[in-house]
């Protein structure tokens, strides 16, 4: 029996990135109140949340490998998570407009024998955005399930002037690093369709 990857997330973007890397996986969604982790240090926050999500999922056997992640946007010592309404989304995008912010993703991987954890950081700079652009954007469904209120892989791409670091980290999972870390758990991409 081969090792089995368990994704501790319902995120469609993380699922899409695992499929992109041709990694087979199963989903188990952790029952966790993320608001219990407070503080303004983004590295500590994503590290702690990724670990907590991972540990909420039990290992059924020694062949299972659990992958959990958490992503936040940080600007001016403020952490931007998912906006809960139009006003929050507008305020977030307005704050990021014309500035450079950082996107942090904490990743925690565990099996019955060992665990690995890391944080990836990507620097993203936005163009100066008009009030009209921001108003139009927040009327879409896009901002409300994404850290920082934007998705770089969809409409939010129009805001990005430049980026330094891993693009996929901004999407929600630094997939190339994840693939390399999973090797130590004997989880490998399936390249049979190439």
Secondary structure, 3 states (H helix, E strand, C coil): CCCEEEECCCCHHHHHHHHHCCCCCEECCCCCCHHHCCCCCHHHHHHHHHHHHHHCCCCCCCCEEEEEEEEEEEECCEEECECCCHHHHHHHHHHHCCCEEEEEEEEEEECCCCEEEEEEEEEEEECCCCHHHHHHHHCCCHHHHCECCCCCCCHHHHHEEEEECCHHHHHCCCHHHHHHHHHHHCCCCCCCCC
